[in-house]
């Protein structure tokens, strides 16, 4: 359930504040909404990595469940990087 929630929350700042493009994440351009989108994207990504560690420390999930969460997060990050790479190229 945590993975599904993070899959929904992580791309939301990009959709709402970045216009659906990943270009703003690598640009140095600033501004209120762009900076907010970068902050929220980073906070969501850190939270999706930190929450399983916190739950494991509190003995609410097992070690195997924590590693499954990490694996799903790595797969999600690879998917986002592939999307970003494909959106940068004009041939797509």
WOBELFEN-V652280 format. One line per field, one symbol per residue. burial: # if it has 24 or more other C-alpha atoms within 12 Angstrom, else .. A space follows every 50 residues. Layout:
burial->???
This chain:
burial->.##..##.######..##..#####........#..#####..##.###. ###............#..##..#..#................
